[in-house]
Amino acid sequence: MEEIEPKTGKFALNYGLLTGLVGVVFAVMLFVTNMHYEQVTSIQLIQILILAIGIVMAIIQFKKAGGGLLTISEALKVGAGVALIAGIVGLLWFFIQSNFIEPDYLDKVYEIGKIKAMKDNPSLTEEQIDQGIEMQKGLAWVMYPVGLIINVLIALVISLIAGLILKKEEAAY
């Protein structure tokens, strides 16, 4: 009797949803503690760690379902799928938060950015900084696809490392 190979999409969907929900819980925690405006490295590292754990868990479970066999290609597919689904879930939360829960969120982010830009670039006039912010507002929609692309690129690196460590292919003979 021939074994049925597991489907990468099933693992990507399940673990992508799980990883996305954990990411949303973290984002809600940041929101509740009023830390969602913070742009510190530690928060970004925790977000990457959540993604990495979700990807590695998905790859390990995929390998178990496949009888202990795993190719690098399969690891990359699972990891990229997890990141894409988790990214979509995260973007849905961001959309809800920034449009319904806190409609002036982006305005506050721009104001924080303006203060930082004035501090970091004292040679710029307030008018020049305002022009830069207006240009950013016009391109704000770009952050959605760029965020997904960055998420998937990070996932490909994580998946490649996990795939190289966990790789086990069927013997050729």
N, C-alpha and C positions, 0 to 999 in steps of 0.2 A: 504494500500500500504506500502510495506517494504522499509525502508530507506537504501540507499547504503552507506556502511562504507567507509570512506576515506582510501586511500592506503598510508602507511608510506613512501614508496619509492618515490612517487610523491613529497611529501613535502621535503624529504631528498634531492632529486635531485635539485629541484627549489631553496630551501634556501641554499643548499650546493654550488651551482653555484654562487648565489648572495653573500654569505659570502666569497667565494674564490675570487671573483672579487674585493670586498671591501679590502680584504687582499692584493691582488696584487696592487691595487691603493696605499695602504699604503706602500708597498715595493718599488714601483716606486718613491713615494715621498721621501723615505729614500735614494734611489739611486741618485735621482736628487740633493738632498741636501748633498750628499756624507756622509751620516750617516749609510750606509748599512754595514759598518765594525764595528759599535758600538755594543757592547754586554752588554748593560746596562739593568737594571731591568725594567725601565720605558717602554722601547720598547717592551720587552717581555710581560709586563702586558697589554699594548695596544693591542697586538696581541691576547692575551687570551680574552680580553674584546670584540674584534671584533667577535671572535668565539662564546663567550657566548651570545652576542646579537643575532647573527644569529640563534643559537640553540633555544633560548627562543622564538623568533619570530615564528620559524617554529612550535614549540610545541603549542603555543597559536593559530596559524592559523589551525593547525591540530585539536585541541579541538573544535574550532568554526565549522569546516567542519563536525565534528562528532556529532553535535547537543549538544555540551557542555560536552560531555563525554570524559574522558581520563583515561587510565590506566598507571601505572608506566612503564609497559612493552612497551607500545606504545611510551611513552616519551623517553625511552632509545633507542628504534629503530630509532626514528626520529633524536634524537641528535647524535647518532653514525653515522648515514647516512650522516647528514649534515657535520660532522667533516671529514669523509672519503672523500667526494666529495670536500670540501673546501681544504683539505690537498693535494689532487691530483692536483687541480688547482694551489695551491701555489708551489708545487714541479715542475709543468710544467714551471711556471715563473722562478723559481730558475735554472732549467736546461737551459732555454733559456738565462737567464742573465749570468750564469757562463760559458757557452760554446760558445755563439755567441756575446752577447753585450760586455762582459768583460771577454775574455778568460783567463786572468791571475788572475781572482778573487781569486781562491783557493790558488794560490801561495802567494798572498798578505795576505790572512788570515793566512796561515802558518807562514809567516814572522812576522806578528803581534803577533802570538802565541809564536814564538821563542823569541821575545824581552820580552814578558811578563814572559815566563818561566825562562829566564836568570835573570830577575829582582826578581822574586819570589823564585827562587832556586839557590842562588849564589854558592852552593856547587857542582852543576852539571857542567860538562864541556860542551863546545859548541858541541863537538862530540857526547856526550850522548843525548843532546837535538836534534841534527840533526837525530840521530838514531830513536828517538821517533817520530819525524815528518815524517820520511820515513815510519814508521810503520802505522801512521795515514793515509798517502796517500794511502797505500795499502788497507786500510779498509774504504776509503771514500764512497764507494758505499753503505755501511751499513746505512749511514745517511738517505737514502730515505725510506726504510721500517721502520726504528726506528722512524723517524719523523712522519710517518703516525700512528704508534702504539701509540706514545705519544699523538698525536692529538686526537685519539679516546678515550684514557684513560681519558684525561682531559674532553672530551665531556661527557663521561659516568657519571662523578661526577656532572657536570653542569646539565645534563639531569635528574639525580636522584633527585637533589635538586628541579629543576623546576617541575618534575613529582610529587614529594611529596606535593609541594605547590598547583599545579593546578589540582591534581587528583580529578576526580569525576566519579564514576562508577554508572551503572544502578542499581536501587533498586532491591534487590533479591526477593521481594514479589510482 
